[in-house]
Amino acid sequence: MRQIVKVLGIGGSAHDYAAALTVDGKIACAVEEERLARVKHSFGLLKTGRLGLATGYCLDAAGISLNDIDLLVTNSAMFGQEHFTRDRRYEVISHHLAHAASAFYPSGFDDAAILVVDALGSECPTGPETTSWAVGEGNQVRILEQVTGKRLGDGYDSFVTNSLGYYYTLATILCGFALFDEGKTMGLAPYSSGPPLDEVFRAIELLPDGRFQITEAAADLMDAAARRYVGAAADKGDQFRREARVAMSAQAALEKVLLHCARHAVRLTGKRRLCLAGGTALNSVANGRILREAGIEALFVQPAANDAGTALGAALYGEYGLGNARRGPREVESCRMSNAYTGRTYPAAEIARAIAEAGLTGVTTENPARAAARAVAEGRIVGWFCGGSEYGPRALGHRSILADPRRADMKDILNARVKHREAFRPFAPSVLLGEQGRFFVNDCPSPFMLLVCDVREEARALLPAITHVDGTARVQTVPDDDNEPYSRLLKELGALTGVPVVLNTSFNDKGEPIVETPQDAIRTFLKTGMDVLVMEDFVVSRGGW
């Protein structure tokens, strides 16, 4: 039996700092800095000490200290590396290699093609990496080919040529949104039926062998044309329609290019299983098309596909790529991410203390899943806090706000009382695995809410609160597991209503990260219009219980 190895991965770039700990090749803990610092897209290295709050969280969760770490691995796009400790083994890998490792090692595949697409990564001799094709085989991940770009300007006003991430960010800004609001662009796109704006759609030129080109001139033309087009709006309604057309044009172009890249990954590697990472892999509409149209048998998307996921990739690459640890069938399965619940759990005493310190009264229940399901079925909005938090930007049933998807007015109620989001943005459903075919055109697992599919025609009137304007939904499938409270909740809801589907949105208010601690959950509960808060076996309710 080999000696247990503890590897600490540090991830991010100039944003989305995170830490991950692996022990003997298994994921022990992973968390994003923003959950702890309570600032979205946080980079806490310079403000909170040499290795940030996330590192301390992972070490505390495992009951070890930094001195117990055998290897620290980070990526070369990290800002502030001069603050890392040098008194132990310390390795730096490329940003896209960390992304690729984060997708392959937890995939459950013994070999696969890998596609990494983001704004930019590490500096190469020809410029920053923007797209990478890689292959994973056994315990090794190798970058095979890359697209690089040219950096223009500095800071948040910069642009990188040949970058799909920067292209989509530019489109997001042209739609009137802010940096990191690319999900809004994806949600707005279906509100336009086209045709696409020529300058936006054709800003990307497809090249042979999976390549593409986005020049500075194309970006400038796209910027000027879209601003002129949106600026000609007659009124607010017309402006919305025009911005939606920009979003639709950019989304259509992105899907076209990602399919081009994915098909090249299959041809290049000869593999029929594909792993995706990089911030662009959070585009769940494009992911759905890749699964259906890229000629692959299986798809794995890292749930923390953004820069935070490079922390986990760095740790796992330290174990397998640098440490050359064996990765046979048992290791492949033990490292597989069947869920994204990598955060620590909070004991009952800590939750009870948080409730009391907030001046609230909580009652305990032997069946919190049934209590929450009953509240949802009654039309109440439920804050659901259970188990370890999710890694990545999606709430997947451990830090979620839950509501009845059957109510046509629930989307508006949620936005008015809790989420305060734009009305065009859809809410997503969770459904028991094996039951999704009743409601959705989807016959495969989707545990991370990163695949969009059609809602069946006959189910759209039944599930209006989670059906987008184009008849689609971003579905999470939840395995039927009596040891998992969220699974039990869906079964209880199915027993009550005949529909084992719940509206699941992230446990946060607009502009804040998803909650991490019981105290975070209570603060968000108190400042919003949620009706019920369920934390493990404790229930706090407005208006009686």
C-alpha positions in Angstrom: 0.0 0.0 0.0 1.5 3.3 -1.0 2.1 6.2 1.3 -0.8 8.7 1.6 0.0 11.9 -0.4 -1.6 15.2 0.4 -1.7 17.7 -2.5 -2.9 21.3 -2.2 -4.1 22.9 -5.4 -4.3 26.7 -5.7 -6.4 28.0 -8.5 -7.8 31.1 -10.3 -6.2 33.8 -12.3 -6.8 37.5 -11.4 -10.2 36.4 -10.2 -12.1 33.3 -8.9 -9.5 32.3 -6.5 -10.0 28.8 -5.0 -8.3 26.0 -3.1 -8.6 22.2 -3.4 -7.1 19.4 -1.3 -6.7 15.8 -2.5 -5.6 13.0 -0.3 -4.2 9.8 -1.9 -5.8 10.8 -5.2 -9.3 11.5 -3.8 -11.0 14.8 -3.6 -11.0 15.8 0.1 -12.2 19.4 -0.1 -12.6 22.2 -2.6 -14.0 25.7 -2.1 -14.0 29.1 -3.9 -12.7 32.1 -2.1 -15.8 34.1 -2.9 -18.0 31.9 -0.6 -15.8 32.8 2.4 -14.9 36.4 1.5 -18.5 37.1 0.5 -17.3 39.0 -2.6 -18.2 37.5 -6.0 -15.2 36.5 -8.2 -12.9 37.2 -5.3 -9.2 37.0 -5.5 -8.2 37.0 -1.8 -4.5 36.2 -2.0 -3.2 39.7 -1.3 -5.9 40.7 1.2 -6.2 37.7 3.4 -2.7 36.3 3.7 -0.4 34.3 1.6 -2.8 31.5 0.6 -6.2 33.0 1.2 -9.3 31.9 3.2 -10.0 29.0 0.9 -6.7 27.3 1.8 -7.4 27.5 5.5 -10.9 26.2 5.0 -9.6 23.1 3.1 -6.9 22.4 5.7 -9.3 22.8 8.6 -11.9 20.6 7.0 -9.3 17.8 6.7 -7.9 18.4 10.2 -4.4 19.1 9.0 -2.0 22.0 8.7 0.1 23.5 5.9 3.1 21.6 7.2 1.3 18.3 6.4 1.1 19.1 2.7 3.4 17.0 0.5 3.0 19.1 -2.6 1.5 22.5 -3.6 0.6 23.1 -7.2 -0.7 26.2 -8.9 -1.1 27.5 -12.4 1.1 30.2 -14.1 -1.9 32.5 -14.8 -2.2 33.1 -11.0 -1.8 36.7 -10.0 0.4 37.2 -6.9 2.4 34.0 -7.0 5.2 35.8 -5.1 3.0 35.4 -2.0 3.2 31.6 -2.1 5.4 29.8 0.4 8.6 28.3 -0.9 9.6 26.1 2.0 8.0 23.0 0.6 7.7 21.3 -2.8 6.0 23.7 -5.1 5.1 23.3 -8.8 3.6 25.6 -11.4 1.7 24.2 -14.4 0.0 26.1 -17.3 -3.5 27.5 -16.8 -5.0 25.3 -19.6 -3.3 22.2 -18.3 -4.9 22.8 -14.9 -8.3 23.2 -16.6 -7.7 20.1 -18.6 -6.8 18.1 -15.5 -9.8 19.4 -13.7 -12.0 17.9 -16.4 -10.3 14.6 -17.1 -9.3 13.2 -13.7 -12.8 13.5 -12.1 -14.7 12.4 -15.3 -14.8 8.7 -14.5 -13.2 8.1 -18.0 -9.9 6.1 -18.3 -9.3 8.0 -21.6 -10.9 11.0 -23.3 -10.5 14.0 -25.5 -10.3 17.3 -23.7 -11.3 20.7 -24.9 -10.5 23.9 -22.9 -12.0 27.2 -24.0 -11.8 30.4 -22.0 -10.8 34.1 -22.3 -7.1 33.5 -21.8 -4.6 31.4 -19.9 -0.9 31.2 -19.6 1.5 33.2 -21.8 3.0 31.1 -24.6 5.7 32.3 -27.1 3.0 33.3 -29.6 0.7 34.9 -27.0 -1.8 33.8 -24.3 -3.5 30.5 -24.7 -7.2 30.8 -25.5 -8.2 27.3 -26.7 -6.5 24.0 -26.1 -7.0 20.4 -27.3 -5.7 17.8 -25.0 -5.9 14.1 -24.4 -6.2 12.1 -21.1 -5.0 8.6 -21.0 -4.5 6.7 -17.7 -2.8 9.0 -15.3 -1.5 11.5 -17.8 -3.0 14.6 -19.5 -1.2 16.1 -22.5 -1.9 19.3 -24.4 -1.8 18.5 -28.1 -2.7 21.7 -29.9 -3.5 25.3 -28.9 -4.9 28.6 -30.3 -3.2 31.7 -28.9 -4.1 35.3 -29.2 -2.7 38.8 -28.9 -3.4 40.9 -25.9 -4.7 44.4 -26.7 -4.9 46.9 -23.8 -4.7 46.4 -20.1 -7.0 45.5 -17.3 -10.8 45.2 -17.8 -10.7 47.3 -21.0 -8.4 44.8 -22.7 -9.2 42.4 -25.5 -7.5 39.2 -26.7 -7.7 38.2 -30.3 -8.7 34.6 -31.2 -10.4 34.3 -27.9 -14.0 32.9 -27.7 -14.2 34.0 -24.1 -13.3 37.6 -24.9 -15.6 37.6 -27.9 -18.6 36.5 -25.7 -17.7 39.0 -23.0 -17.6 41.8 -25.6 -21.1 40.7 -26.8 -22.2 40.7 -23.1 -21.1 44.3 -22.7 -22.8 45.3 -26.0 -26.0 43.9 -24.5 -25.7 46.3 -21.6 -24.5 43.8 -19.1 -21.3 43.9 -16.9 -18.2 41.8 -16.8 -18.9 38.2 -15.6 -22.6 38.5 -16.8 -22.2 36.1 -19.7 -25.0 33.9 -18.3 -27.4 36.8 -18.8 -26.4 36.9 -22.5 -27.2 33.2 -22.8 -30.5 33.7 -21.2 -31.4 36.7 -23.3 -30.5 35.1 -26.7 -33.8 33.1 -27.1 -35.9 36.3 -27.0 -34.8 37.0 -30.6 -35.6 34.9 -33.6 -33.1 36.6 -35.9 -31.7 36.8 -38.4 -28.3 37.3 -36.7 -26.5 40.6 -37.0 -23.9 40.0 -39.6 -21.1 41.9 -37.9 -21.6 39.9 -34.7 -22.1 36.5 -36.2 -19.3 36.7 -38.7 -16.7 38.2 -36.4 -15.4 34.7 -36.1 -13.9 33.0 -39.1 -13.6 29.2 -39.1 -10.3 27.7 -40.2 -9.3 24.1 -41.0 -8.4 21.6 -38.2 -10.7 23.1 -35.6 -9.1 26.5 -35.7 -10.8 29.9 -35.8 -9.8 33.5 -36.0 -11.1 36.7 -34.3 -9.0 39.7 -35.3 -8.8 43.1 -33.8 -10.5 44.5 -36.9 -13.4 42.1 -36.6 -13.9 42.9 -32.9 -13.8 46.7 -33.6 -16.4 46.2 -36.4 -18.6 44.2 -34.2 -18.3 46.7 -31.4 -19.2 49.7 -33.6 -22.0 48.0 -35.5 -23.7 46.6 -32.4 -23.4 49.8 -30.5 -24.9 51.7 -33.5 -27.7 49.2 -33.8 -28.6 49.1 -30.1 -28.2 52.9 -29.9 -30.9 53.4 -32.6 -33.6 51.9 -30.3 -36.8 53.9 -30.2 -37.9 52.9 -26.7 -37.2 50.4 -23.9 -39.1 47.6 -25.6 -37.2 48.2 -28.8 -33.9 48.3 -27.0 -34.7 45.0 -25.3 -35.4 43.5 -28.8 -32.2 44.9 -30.2 -30.1 43.7 -27.3 -31.7 40.3 -27.6 -30.7 40.2 -31.2 -27.0 40.9 -30.3 -27.2 38.2 -27.7 -28.7 35.7 -30.1 -26.1 36.5 -32.8 -23.2 35.9 -30.3 -24.8 32.8 -28.9 -25.3 31.3 -32.4 -21.7 32.1 -33.3 -20.3 30.6 -30.1 -22.2 27.4 -30.6 -21.0 27.1 -34.2 -17.4 27.5 -33.2 -17.5 25.3 -30.1 -19.0 22.5 -32.3 -16.2 23.0 -34.8 -13.6 22.7 -31.9 -15.3 19.7 -30.3 -15.4 17.8 -33.6 -11.7 18.5 -34.0 -11.0 17.1 -30.5 -12.7 13.8 -31.5 -10.7 13.6 -34.8 -7.4 14.6 -33.3 -7.5 12.1 -30.4 -9.6 9.3 -31.8 -11.6 9.3 -28.6 -15.4 9.3 -28.4 -15.6 10.6 -24.9 -15.1 14.4 -24.3 -14.2 16.5 -21.3 -14.8 20.3 -21.2 -13.4 23.0 -19.0 -12.7 26.7 -19.1 -15.2 29.4 -18.4 -16.9 29.0 -21.8 -17.9 25.4 -20.8 -20.4 27.0 -18.5 -22.5 27.8 -21.6 -25.0 25.0 -21.0 -26.9 25.7 -24.3 -23.7 25.1 -26.3 -22.9 22.0 -24.1 -26.2 20.5 -25.0 -25.5 20.9 -28.7 -22.0 19.4 -28.3 -23.5 16.3 -26.6 -26.0 15.9 -29.4 -24.0 16.9 -32.5 -20.3 16.5 -31.9 -20.2 12.7 -32.6 -19.3 11.7 -29.0 -20.6 8.9 -26.8 -20.3 10.7 -23.5 -19.6 14.2 -22.2 -18.2 15.4 -18.8 -18.2 19.1 -18.0 -16.3 20.2 -14.9 -18.9 21.8 -12.6 -16.3 24.5 -11.6 -15.4 25.0 -15.3 -14.4 28.6 -14.5 -11.0 29.6 -13.2 -11.8 28.3 -9.7 -11.8 24.8 -11.1 -8.0 25.1 -11.8 -7.4 24.6 -8.1 -8.8 21.0 -8.3 -7.0 20.4 -11.6 -3.7 21.5 -10.1 -4.2 19.2 -7.1 -5.1 16.2 -9.2 -2.3 16.9 -11.7 0.1 17.0 -8.8 -1.1 13.5 -7.7 -1.2 11.8 -11.1 0.7 13.9 -13.6 3.6 15.0 -11.5 3.5 12.2 -8.9 2.8 9.5 -11.5 0.4 7.7 -9.2 -1.4 4.7 -10.5 -4.9 5.4 -12.1 -6.5 2.1 -12.6 -10.2 1.3 -12.6 -10.5 1.6 -8.8 -8.7 5.0 -8.8 -10.8 6.2 -11.8 -14.0 5.5 -9.9 -12.8 6.8 -6.5 -11.9 10.2 -8.0 -15.1 10.4 -10.2 -17.2 13.5 -9.5 -20.7 12.1 -9.3 -21.7 15.2 -7.4 -20.0 18.6 -6.7 -20.5 18.6 -2.9 -16.8 19.3 -2.0 -17.4 21.7 0.9 -17.4 21.0 4.6 -20.5 20.1 6.7 -21.7 22.0 9.7 -22.7 20.1 12.8 -26.1 20.5 14.5 -24.6 22.5 17.5 -23.1 25.1 15.1 -26.5 25.5 13.3 -28.5 25.7 16.5 -26.0 28.4 17.8 -26.4 30.5 14.6 -30.2 30.3 14.9 -30.2 31.4 18.5 -27.6 34.2 17.9 -29.9 35.6 15.2 -32.8 35.7 17.6 -34.8 33.1 15.7 -36.6 30.0 16.8 -35.9 26.8 15.0 -37.8 23.5 15.4 -36.2 20.2 14.7 -37.8 17.6 12.5 -37.0 13.9 11.9 -37.8 14.4 8.2 -36.5 17.7 6.8 -37.0 16.5 3.2 -40.7 16.0 3.9 -41.1 19.3 5.7 -39.4 21.2 2.8 -41.4 19.3 0.1 -44.7 20.1 1.9 -43.8 23.8 2.0 -42.9 23.8 -1.7 -46.1 22.0 -2.6 -48.0 24.7 -0.6 -46.4 27.4 -2.7 -43.9 28.6 -0.2 -40.3 29.6 -1.0 -37.8 27.4 0.9 -34.1 28.1 1.7 -32.4 24.7 1.7 -29.1 24.2 3.4 -27.8 20.7 3.7 -24.4 18.9 3.6 -21.3 20.3 2.1 -21.5 23.2 -0.4 -21.2 22.8 -4.1 -18.0 23.5 -6.1 -18.7 25.9 -9.0 -21.3 28.5 -9.7 -24.4 26.3 -9.7 -26.5 25.5 -6.7 -27.2 21.7 -6.9 -29.3 21.0 -3.9 -27.1 21.7 -0.9 -27.2 25.5 -1.0 -30.5 26.1 -2.9 -33.7 28.1 -2.9 -36.6 25.9 -3.8 -40.0 26.6 -5.2 -42.9 24.9 -7.0 -42.2 24.8 -10.8 -46.0 24.2 -11.5 -47.0 27.7 -10.6 -47.0 30.1 -13.5 -46.5 33.1 -11.3 -43.6 31.6 -9.3 -40.9 33.1 -11.4 -42.2 36.6 -10.8 -42.8 35.9 -7.1 -39.2 34.7 -6.7 -37.8 37.8 -8.4 -39.9 40.2 -6.5 -39.4 38.7 -3.0 -36.0 36.9 -3.2 -33.7 36.9 -6.2 -34.3 40.4 -7.7 -33.1 39.3 -11.1 -34.0 40.4 -14.6 -37.4 39.0 -15.7 -35.9 37.4 -18.9 -33.6 35.1 -17.0 -34.9 31.5 -16.5 -34.9 29.4 -13.4 -33.8 25.8 -13.6 -35.3 22.5 -12.5 -34.0 19.5 -10.5 -35.6 16.2 -11.3 -35.0 12.6 -10.1 -32.7 10.7 -12.4 -34.8 8.2 -14.4 -37.8 10.5 -14.2 -36.4 13.2 -16.5 -37.7 11.6 -19.6 -41.3 12.2 -18.5 -40.8 16.0 -18.6 -37.6 16.7 -20.7 -36.1 15.5 -23.9 -33.0 14.2 -22.1 -32.1 10.5 -21.6 -28.7 11.0 -19.9 -27.5 12.2 -16.4 -27.0 15.9 -16.0 -25.8 16.2 -12.4 -24.2 19.6 -12.6 -27.0 21.6 -14.4 -24.7 22.2 -17.4 -26.9 20.9 -20.2 -29.9 22.6 -21.7 -32.6 20.4 -23.3 -36.1 20.8 -24.5 -39.0 20.6 -22.1 -41.5 18.1 -23.6 -44.4 19.9 -25.3 -46.9 18.2 -23.0 -44.9 19.2 -19.9 -44.5 22.9 -20.6 -47.9 23.9 -19.3 -47.3 21.7 -16.2 -43.9 23.3 -15.5 -44.2 27.0 -16.5 -41.9 28.4 -13.9 -38.8 26.5 -15.3 -39.6 26.5 -19.0 -37.7 29.2 -20.9 -39.2 31.3 -23.6 -37.9 28.8 -26.3 -39.3 25.8 -24.5 -36.0 24.7 -22.9 -34.7 24.1 -19.4 -31.2 23.8 -17.8 -31.8 20.5 -16.0 -30.2 18.9 -13.0 -30.7 15.2 -12.6 -30.5 13.9 -9.0 -29.8 10.1 -8.4 -32.4 8.2 -6.4 -30.4 7.8 -3.2 -32.0 7.5 0.2 -28.8 8.7 1.9 -29.0 12.1 0.1 -31.6 14.5 1.6 -32.1 16.3 -1.7 -33.0 13.1 -3.4 -35.5 12.3 -0.6 -37.0 15.8 -1.0 -37.7 15.2 -4.7 -39.3 11.8 -3.9 -41.4 13.4 -1.2 -42.5 16.1 -3.6 -43.4 13.5 -6.2 -45.5 11.6 -3.7 -47.3 14.9 -2.8 -47.8 16.3 -6.3 -47.1 13.5 -8.7 -44.2 15.7 -10.1 -40.7 14.9 -8.7 -39.4 18.2 -10.0 -38.5 21.3 -8.1 -37.4 24.8 -9.1 -33.9 25.1 -7.9 -32.0 28.4 -7.8 -28.9 29.4 -5.9 -29.1 30.4 -2.3 -28.2 34.0 -2.6 -29.5 37.5 -3.3 -28.6 39.5 -6.4 -24.9 40.4 -6.4 -23.8 38.1 -3.6 -22.1 34.7 -3.7 -23.9 31.6 -2.8 -24.1 31.1 0.9 -21.5 28.9 2.6 -22.2 29.0 6.4 -25.3 28.8 8.6 -24.8 32.5 9.4 -24.7 33.3 5.7 -27.9 31.4 5.1 -29.7 33.1 8.0 -28.6 36.6 6.8 -30.0 36.0 3.3 -33.2 34.4 4.7 -33.8 37.5 6.9 -33.2 40.1 4.2 -35.3 38.4 1.5 -38.9 37.2 1.3 -38.3 33.5 1.8 -40.9 31.7 3.8 -39.0 28.8 5.3 -35.4 28.0 6.0 -34.4 24.3 6.4 -30.9 23.7 7.7 -30.1 20.0 8.2 -32.8 19.0 10.8 -33.7 22.5 11.8 -36.7 24.5 10.4 -37.2 28.2 10.7 -40.4 29.6 9.4 -42.2 32.9 8.9 -45.9 32.7 9.6 -45.9 29.6 11.7 -45.0 25.9 11.1 
